[in-house]
Amino acid sequence: MTAWVLHIDMDQFLAAVELLRRPDLVGLPVVVGGRGDPTERAVVSTASYEAREFGIRSGMALKLAKKRCPEAVFLPVDFPVYEAASARVMATLRAFPGATVQLLGWDEAFVGFETEDPQAMAEAIQAAVLTSTGLHCSIGIGDTTVRAKNATDFGKPRGTFRLTRDNWLDVMGERPTRELWGIGARISDRLASLGIHTVGELAAAADDRLAAEFGPNTGPYIGRLGRGEGADRVDDTPWVARAHGHETTYQENLTTAEQVRAALTVLAEQVVADLHKEERACQRVHLKVRFAPFFTVTRVRKLAEPTYDVAVIAGTAEALYRKLDDDRPVRLLGVRGEMVAPEGGYP
């Protein structure tokens, strides 16, 4: 039997869950985000395929989404409902005999199988997920996690696609490096500065050249992404969080030090509640500030000793803010507590 990696990705997941609750909205441009009010400061979490035809994408401001599609239906985010739907999907995947399931998020996972017919397995999974949840998924089939993940987009929506060592460069070779899983805009731009624009060019690049630009570990790793190389087995080791954070976009800008201090205290309280659940104290405090209109900075500071003390975490975040010495109005604040490692380290 041959080992295969399947990447399961739920189609327009949040919007699809909402459409199950509101079948009258099927076929309409639906946008899920924030409190469902496009006049407020919030971003798109998911847009239906009909909404995407207007150029609406995840992460876009709701106000801009409204401009692009005035007739769109805006719905609020409902996390408990999505979490329940995700749990049903993952339970369906784990129910397949011989399946190894690695969660990547609440709407996607790698599933490892030993089979001689991965296409039939993928179709069986799609049918089972649809029966148990009423939701559709797309599946990428690969001989590595990298190839399976990159294959999924070619099968969307509701389809499958296979990428292996044999057809990787035929399919991906002429595509820009930014289309690779794991390569974002910054790395793509740095690759372009080296004259590497396509996946094929990256696949052919020498490791020492990449190491000189990105470092001895990251450089060769990026080269392997260009060749579609990666793990050929799915790892179901439970994920262990390294940090917990919270952030808030304010409907009205914060304009005084007192407002910022109060807001950081609220965020620190939320972070500490999460840390207590993990039973691991905070050892580093990360601060995120977005000044109006949209300029974002992040800072981090290691604490003298690990703590669950809200005042210490909030005070450290405030000190990082003051050190910025920037009196522009604040649009968003975020506080993240990086925890001490669990006993025995991270898996």
Buried (B, 14 or more C-beta within 10 A) or exposed (E): EEBBBBBBBBBBBBBBBBBEEEEEBEEBBBBBBBEBBBEBBBBBBBBBBBBBEBEBBBEBBBBBBBEBBEEBBBBEBBEEBBEEBBEEBBEBBEEBEEBBBBBBEBBBBBBBBEBEEBEEBBBEBBEBBBEBBEBBBBBBBBBBBBBBBBBBBBBBEEBBBBBBEEBBBEBBBEBBBBEBBEBEEEBBEBBBEBEBBBBBBBBBBEBEBBBEBBEEEEBBBBBBBBBBBBEBEBEBEEEEBBBBBBBBBBEEBBEEEEBBBEBBBBBBBBBBEBBEEBEBBBBBBBBBBBBBEEEEEEBEEEBEEBBBBBEBBBBBBBEBBEEEEEEEBBBBBBBBBBBBEBEEEEE
